[in-house]
Every structure is written in structure tokens, then in C-alpha cells.
């Protein structure tokens, strides 16, 4: 399973509840199992893609300077 898409935008949508736990209703569908639990493998994939996207943005910004 490999995430494709704008991982940063999806991660920005994730909210927390007042008790500090993740609001599962705000989780990207890619990262939720059919039973409503978090799919940790999918989350790792999404986070990996988000880091890659952030590195690409950073490299572009560094080239402008």
C-alpha cells in the first residue's frame, strides 16, 4: 500500500479531540480500516510521502535564495 496524492493537505485535516486523542472522523479514508480503526501501515506511507513533499518544497525554496 503506497499513498498517492497530496499527503500534506490530508494530514492538515486531521483533528484531535479535547482529550488529545485523534478524531477518527477527520482521518483520511486511506488511513482507516473498514472497521474504523487506524491503519498504521497506511499512516506510515502517508507520512513518508508528506516528508518527501516537504523536502521538495524546501529544496525549491532553497534554490530561490
Helices and strands as residue ranges (DSSP letters): H 7-12, G 24-26, G 29-31, H 40-64
